[in-house]
Amino acid sequence: MTRERVLTLGPNDLRPRKGRATAPINDSLMAALQTAKLSGVSDYVIEWGGRKVGSIKTGFNAAVKRAGIAHCTRHDLRRTAGRFMAEAGVPIEEIAEYLGHSNPDITRATYARFSPQHLRKAAGALEIRPVVSVRQTKEHTPL
């Protein structure tokens, strides 16, 4: 993967107390960014009327309102991404790194239940014996 296909957010981008997050840009996002650049009227990736957007939060909230969505935050998108990754079977450690979590235990506590393998071992422990085919007969056998 080339460096151009990686999104790097430094501590100042995420608030001073947060760490650094690095995430690969997938093909869908890359296509959307290229389309935005071609249709843009300035050099900014995110613009409004040819000017730099001063606050992503304000712009996002305005878009949510225009879309008629009752409640949606940027963090809802982050949680949805984590859930989609867990449902796709992505290892918790990779999800943690992608989301910029410094401790995978936090990620595990939040997203593990969405993993297709979550509780699979526990369900397997309840198997008493191999499943056998039960054949129905017309005659009734007394117990």
N, C-alpha and C positions, 0 to 999 in steps of 0.2 A: 504494500500500500504506500502510495506516495504521501508526502507531508501535506499536500494540498487537500487530501481527503480526510483530514483530522481536524476536529474542532477542539481548540484548547481554551479553556476558561481559567484565567488566573484568579488569585484571591480577591482582587478588587472588583472582578466581574460578578462574583457570587456573594459579595459582602466580605468585609475584612476577616471575620472569624472562620470562614469556610476555607477548605483546602483547594487544591488545584484539581480540576476535572479535565480529562482528555477522552474524547469519544470519536470513534470513526464515523465518517459521514457515509451513509448508505446510498445506494443508487437513486432511490426515490427522492431523498433530500437534495442530492447533488443536482438532479434534473430540475427540481423546484427552484433551487438557487440560480441555476443557469437561466431558467425562464424569467425569473425576477430581474436578473441583471440585464437581459435583453430588452425587457419592457420598461426598465427603469429610466429615469430622466436625470439621474445623478450618479456619482460613483459609490454611493452608500448602498450596502446590501439591503438594509431596511430603511425605507424612506417614506415620506408622506408629502406629496406635492413638490417633489424634488429636493426636499430638505431632510437632513438627518433627524431621525426620531429621537427625541430627548429622553423618553422614558418608555421602555418596552412594556412595563406594567400598565401604563396609561393607555397605550395603543392596544394592548391585548384586551383590557377591560372594555374599551370602546367596541372592539370587534365582537366580543361576547354579547354585548348589549344589542348591537346591530343584528346579530344572528338570532336574537330572541331566546338565548339560552338563559335560564333562570339563575344558575350559579355554576361558575366554572373559573378556577384559578389556574395560574401557571403550574402550581404544584399538583393540581389534578392531572395535568398532562404528564408530569414526571411520574406520578403513581401509576398512571395507565401504562406508560412505557415499561415500568418495572414489572407490572402484572403481565403484560403481553410477553415479555422476555421469559418470565417464570413459566407461563402456560406453554411456551414453545420448548421448554426443557433446557433453557440456558442455565448453566451452573450458577449458583448463588454468588460465588466469588466473582464471576464475570459481571453479573448484574451490579454487584456492589461497586466494582471498579468503574463501570460505565456511568453509574449514577453519582460517582464521586464520594461514596461512603468510605470513611476511613476504617470502619469496623464491619466486616461481613455479618456479624451477629445481628446487627440492626436490620440489615437487608433480609436475613433469614427470618427474623421474627415478623417482618412485615409482609414478605412475598412468598415464603416457602409453601404456604397452604395452596397457592395457585399452581404449583408445580405438578405435572402429571404423576410424578413419582412420590409425591407427598403422601404419607401414610400407607404406601404400597406394601412396605415390609410389615407394618402392623396388621394389615388385612391378610397377608400371607401367613402370619403366625396363627390365624384362626382356622386355617385349613386343617381338618381333622384327618382326612385320608383323601386319596385321589378320588375325583368325581367319577362315579360309575353311571352308566346309562341305566335308567329304570324303564323296564318294559311293562306296559300295561297289558293285562290279560282280561278276557271276558269273564272268566270264572272268579268267584269270590273265595278267597282262602281265609278261613277263620283264624283269628289270632290265638 
